[in-house]
Amino acid sequence: MTCELQTTLEASGIEWPALRNHIPCMVHVIQLSLGAFMSSLGVKGRTKSWEAHERDQQFGENESTDIGKSQRL
């Protein structure tokens, strides 16, 4: 898409290098915008990884918090 935009703008006499002016994926832009919006509302996201959540479900939440720093990766 950026190459087409560069070609179209060059035909109009406008210099617009596609590599330097990359247009981000719209889905990523939406994700970043929603993250900033949720943060402004004070909404906190997940703080545990999927693996930690599964471990807590299997062994109980207290056991996973008692793991020493030397055992963590």
N, C-alpha and C positions, 0 to 999 in steps of 0.2 A: 504494500500500500504506500509506503513512504517513497519507494522508487517512482511509482506512478505520479505521486504528488510532486516530486522533484521535476519530473519530465514536464508535467503540465505547467508548473510555475516557470520553468526555464523557457518554455514556449512563449510566455508572457513577458520575458525579460527579467524575471525575478530569480536571484540566486538563493537557493535553499538546499544546502547539502543534506541529503537524507540520513547519512550516518551520524551526523552531528545533531540533527533535530529529530531523533527517533520519537515516534508517538507510542506511548505505552499501551498495553492491552487494556481495553475498556473494563474488563472484569477485574483486573488488578487495581485500576483506578477506583472502582466501586468498593472493593475490599478495603483499600487504604482510607477512603472517605468514611465508610461505615465504622472502621476502627477508631478514627479520630472523633467521630460523632458519639460513639458509645463511651469513649474515654471522657469526653466533655460532660456526659451525663453521670459519670462516676460508676458505670457498669464495669465490673471486673470480669475478665475472661477466665477460661480454665487455667488453673495454676499447676495441675498435675499432668504428667504425660500419660498416654494411654497405658503404658506398661505399669506405671505406678498405680493407676486406678485399678487395673486388673489384679495386681499384687495385693492391694488393700481388700479387694473383694474376696480373694482366695484366703488370705491369712489374717484378715482383720486389720482395721485401720491403725490401731495402736502399735502393732508389731512393725509396720513399715516406718513409723516415725522414730523407733528406737534404734534403727540401723546407724552404726557409727560412721563418721566421715571417712574412715579408712576403707570401708566396704563400698562406698559410693563411687561411681565412675565419673 
